[in-house]
Amino acid sequence: MFEESEEFQKKSTRVILIFTLLGAILFILFGNYNSNEFEKAKKTFKGETIGLATRIEHRGRQNYLRYYFYSNRKILSEVSIRSYSGSDLKDKFYKIKYNLNDPEEHYIILEEELKPDSLELVKAGFTKTKYYTYDDVKAEYLGEWKWK
């Protein structure tokens, strides 16, 4: 009786291992398929605008870049993407490509930082805002302009 249960355990272990392996293969293939579909869709995006990278968030071992951009003078989206470059992307402008029919479908191009002038930024929906900080040494408020 003991021999039968030992053989049954070996067979069930093999079956579980085979199903786990098949599940992993299907998961990898499905993930690759979705990635390829988005790559194809990205080629059809005709809309272009400017996005501002605002901060890097650390979640576990991953870094995520938060950025936003405007569409029709409203903040369209503030999303996170996995970033491997570190904090050198923060507080810089980058090109955003998006679907004209559904602006929620978009992606940021991080390969090249944009250096837009103020007219381009205003056209993209950004405004210049003055922020005040208090300087204890001088005992006065110091104003600083930032694009928002």
PLY file of the C-alpha trace (Angstrom):
ply
format ascii 1.0
element vertex 148
property float x
property float y
property float z
element edge 147
property int vertex1
property int vertex2
end_header
0.00 0.00 0.00
2.85 2.37 0.80
4.41 1.81 -2.65
1.20 2.76 -4.44
0.85 6.06 -2.61
4.51 6.91 -3.30
4.02 6.26 -7.02
0.80 8.28 -6.95
2.69 11.19 -5.36
5.36 11.06 -8.09
2.71 11.08 -10.83
0.75 13.93 -9.25
3.98 15.92 -8.79
4.79 15.45 -12.48
1.28 16.54 -13.51
1.49 19.64 -11.33
4.93 20.47 -12.72
3.72 20.05 -16.32
0.67 22.30 -15.74
2.81 24.92 -14.01
5.28 24.90 -16.89
2.48 25.18 -19.48
0.90 28.03 -17.50
4.19 29.91 -17.39
4.70 29.47 -21.14
1.17 30.72 -21.89
1.67 33.69 -19.55
4.89 34.67 -21.34
3.35 34.26 -24.80
0.24 36.27 -23.87
2.34 39.08 -22.37
4.47 39.21 -25.51
1.34 39.30 -27.69
-0.11 42.28 -25.75
3.21 44.10 -25.98
3.33 43.57 -29.76
-0.27 44.80 -30.13
0.55 48.04 -28.28
3.70 48.51 -30.39
1.55 48.22 -33.53
-1.02 50.66 -32.11
1.71 53.17 -31.17
2.60 53.56 -34.83
-0.91 54.90 -35.55
-0.80 57.66 -32.87
-0.94 61.01 -34.67
-1.30 63.41 -31.74
1.79 65.05 -30.26
2.16 67.29 -27.24
4.57 68.10 -24.43
4.58 66.28 -21.10
6.30 67.19 -17.84
8.00 64.51 -15.74
7.30 65.44 -12.13
8.84 62.88 -9.81
10.31 59.43 -9.34
8.45 57.04 -7.04
10.16 54.06 -5.51
8.05 50.94 -5.07
10.04 47.99 -3.89
12.98 47.58 -6.25
11.31 49.46 -9.11
11.37 53.16 -9.91
8.33 54.74 -11.55
8.31 58.05 -13.39
5.21 60.21 -12.85
4.33 62.63 -15.64
1.36 64.56 -16.94
0.26 66.45 -20.02
-2.65 68.60 -21.14
-5.36 68.08 -23.72
-7.92 70.81 -24.41
-6.49 72.90 -21.54
-7.21 70.15 -18.97
-4.80 67.72 -17.37
-5.46 64.66 -19.42
-3.47 62.15 -17.51
-0.95 61.67 -14.80
0.51 58.22 -15.16
3.47 56.17 -14.06
5.87 54.23 -16.20
8.67 51.99 -15.11
11.90 53.90 -15.38
15.44 52.61 -15.17
17.30 55.88 -15.68
16.92 57.28 -12.20
16.27 60.82 -11.06
17.86 62.56 -14.05
14.46 62.45 -15.83
12.65 64.52 -13.19
11.40 68.08 -13.83
12.02 67.88 -17.58
9.81 68.08 -20.66
9.38 65.18 -23.11
7.35 64.48 -26.21
4.06 62.63 -25.75
2.43 60.73 -28.62
-1.26 59.94 -28.24
-4.27 58.60 -30.09
-6.41 61.50 -31.37
-9.61 59.48 -30.89
-8.74 58.28 -27.37
-6.06 60.43 -25.69
-5.90 57.96 -22.78
-3.84 55.81 -25.17
-0.45 57.51 -25.12
3.22 57.04 -24.44
6.16 59.24 -23.50
9.38 59.40 -25.51
12.23 59.57 -23.00
15.11 59.30 -25.46
15.34 63.05 -25.94
14.56 65.85 -23.51
12.66 68.76 -25.07
13.75 72.35 -24.54
10.50 74.13 -25.45
10.16 77.88 -25.39
7.36 79.60 -23.49
5.07 79.83 -26.54
5.23 76.07 -27.10
4.51 75.42 -23.42
1.50 77.75 -23.39
0.22 76.13 -26.57
0.58 72.71 -24.89
-1.55 73.93 -21.95
1.08 74.75 -19.33
1.01 77.97 -17.28
3.75 79.74 -15.39
3.06 79.98 -11.67
4.94 81.88 -9.01
5.84 80.00 -5.82
7.04 81.69 -2.65
9.50 80.30 -0.14
10.50 81.97 3.10
14.20 82.68 3.61
15.01 82.69 7.34
18.37 84.39 6.87
17.00 87.35 4.92
13.63 87.26 6.73
11.71 87.62 3.48
9.73 85.64 0.95
11.53 84.70 -2.26
9.50 84.17 -5.41
10.31 81.51 -7.97
8.55 80.85 -11.27
7.74 77.28 -12.36
5.83 75.79 -15.25
2.76 73.92 -14.14
0 1
1 2
2 3
3 4
4 5
5 6
6 7
7 8
8 9
9 10
10 11
11 12
12 13
13 14
14 15
15 16
16 17
17 18
18 19
19 20
20 21
21 22
22 23
23 24
24 25
25 26
26 27
27 28
28 29
29 30
30 31
31 32
32 33
33 34
34 35
35 36
36 37
37 38
38 39
39 40
40 41
41 42
42 43
43 44
44 45
45 46
46 47
47 48
48 49
49 50
50 51
51 52
52 53
53 54
54 55
55 56
56 57
57 58
58 59
59 60
60 61
61 62
62 63
63 64
64 65
65 66
66 67
67 68
68 69
69 70
70 71
71 72
72 73
73 74
74 75
75 76
76 77
77 78
78 79
79 80
80 81
81 82
82 83
83 84
84 85
85 86
86 87
87 88
88 89
89 90
90 91
91 92
92 93
93 94
94 95
95 96
96 97
97 98
98 99
99 100
100 101
101 102
102 103
103 104
104 105
105 106
106 107
107 108
108 109
109 110
110 111
111 112
112 113
113 114
114 115
115 116
116 117
117 118
118 119
119 120
120 121
121 122
122 123
123 124
124 125
125 126
126 127
127 128
128 129
129 130
130 131
131 132
132 133
133 134
134 135
135 136
136 137
137 138
138 139
139 140
140 141
141 142
142 143
143 144
144 145
145 146
146 147
